[in-house]
Amino acid sequence: MLILLAFIIVFHITSAALLFISTIDNAWWVGDNFSTDVWRMCFTNTSTCMAITDQFREYQSIQAVQAAMILSTIFCCVAFLVFILQLFRLKQGERFVLTSIIQLLSCLCVMIAASIYTDRHEELHQSHEYNMEVSKGQYGYSFVLAWIAFAFTLISGVMYLVLRKRK
């Protein structure tokens, strides 16, 4: 049981780390001379960055992605704290339902963020405020990590739903 508990904790921490990296790191959309995420765009040849503000044409979509990724990260961290509390407070044989619900909310939020970005990426990268051609880029590793974090949070949410507290 102790090995299973250690695996679940490591899996949850890995999910949170993936969410933090994909939310913060600047590699949702990359090209030869640039990298962009939901916060800013950086030019690799001059090492300058430009914040994505409300002057961009699809700023509302970017804000939705930002909000969903932040909520996902917060829900994942709260789910871990609730799991630790329930680990000591639940009676033997009870399930970690509250932890599962919060983790599945995190899963839903990261899915919404990645789905919006997937759907709107063409419009997002055709804005003239970028000062260079960014539509010829490709998805970066932060975007891929967001989808991997979706899978991890979904699996851990289901694991918490199935898991019972045993001796």
N, C-alpha and C positions, 0 to 999 in steps of 0.2 A: 504494500500500500504506500509505503514511503517513496518508493521509486516512481510510482504512478503520480503521486503528488508533486514530486520534483519535476517530472516531465511536464505536467500541466502548468506549473509555475514558469518553467523555462519557455514553454510554448507561448504563454501569455506575454511574458516580457519580450519575446521576439516579435510578437504582433505589435506591441506598443513601440518598439524600436523601429520597425518598418513604417509605422504610421508617422512617427516623428521625422524620420529621414525623408519620406516622400512628401511630407508637408513643408519641410524647411528647405530642402536642397533644391538647387537651381538647375534641374534637368528634366522637366516635363516635356519640353520640345527642344531639340538640339539640331544644329546645322554646322557647317564648316567654320563660320566665324561668330557664332552666337550660341547662347543657351538661354532658355526662358522657362519660367515656371508661373505660378499663379500670383507671385508677388512682384517680380522684376524681370528685366531682360538685361543680359550681360553680353558685351562684345568681347570675344576672347582675344582678338588681336590688339585691342587697346586697353583691356582690363577695366573698362568703365561699365557701370550698371545704371539702368534707368528704371525707376519705379513705374509700375503699371497703375495709372490713376484713372479718374473718371473721364479723362479726355479720350480714352480709347473707346472705340465704337462698341465693342461687346463687353464693356466693363461689368454689366450686371451678371453676365454668365460667369465671369472670373470671380466676382464676389460670392456667387452661389457655391462655386467650387471651394473657395477659401473657407467659407462658413462651414460647409459640410466636412471638410478635412479637419478643421479645428474641433468641431463637435465630435467627430469620430475619435480623435486622439484623446479628448477629454473623457468620453464615455469609456474608452479602453482603460484609461488609468483609474477611473472611478470603479469600474468592474473589478479591477485587481484589488483595490482597497476593500470593496464589499466582499470579495472572495476571502480575503485574509480575516475580516471580521466574522464572516459566517463560518469559517473554519473553526473558530473558537467558541462561537455562540450557538450553532445548530446542534440539535440533539442527534444522537446516532440514528441512522436510517433516513434522515431527511435529505432532500435534494437542494442543490444550489440554484434555485429557480430565479431569484433576484439577480444573481450574478449573470446567469444565462441571458436574461432579458436585457440587461444593460450591455452585455457584450454583443448581442444580436442587434441592438440599436447602433452600436459602433459599426458593425458590419453593414447595416443599411446606409449609414451616412457615408462611408467610404465608397460604397457602390454608387450612390447618387453622385458624389463628386467626380469619380472617374467616368461615369456615364455621361454626365454633362460635358466634361472635357472632350470625351470621345465624339460626342454628337456635334459640338460647336467648334471643334479645332480649326476647321477651314475658315469660318468667319472670324475667329479669334486672331488668326495669323495673317489676315489680309488687311488689317488696319494700317493706315498710312502713317500713324504716329510712331511706328517702329523704326523709321528712318533707314530701313534696309529690307531686303527681300527675305522674310522669314517663312513664307509659305512653302519653301522648298526643303524644309527640315523634316525631321522624323521624330517619332516618340522617343523620349529619353528614358533612362533607367528609373527615375523617380516615378514616372507614370507607370512603368511596369511594376515597381515596388508597391504602388497603390493597389493594383489589382492583386498582387500576391498577398498584401495585407488584408484585402477583402476575403480571400480564401482562408487565411489564417484565423481571422476573427470569426468567420462563419463556423469553421471547424471547432474552435475553442468554445463558442457559444453553444454548440450542440453537445460538446463534451461536458460542459457544466450542467446542461439539462439532464444528461444521462447519469452523471456522477452522483453517487450517494455517499454520505459520510459514514465511514466504517471505522472500526478500531484499527 
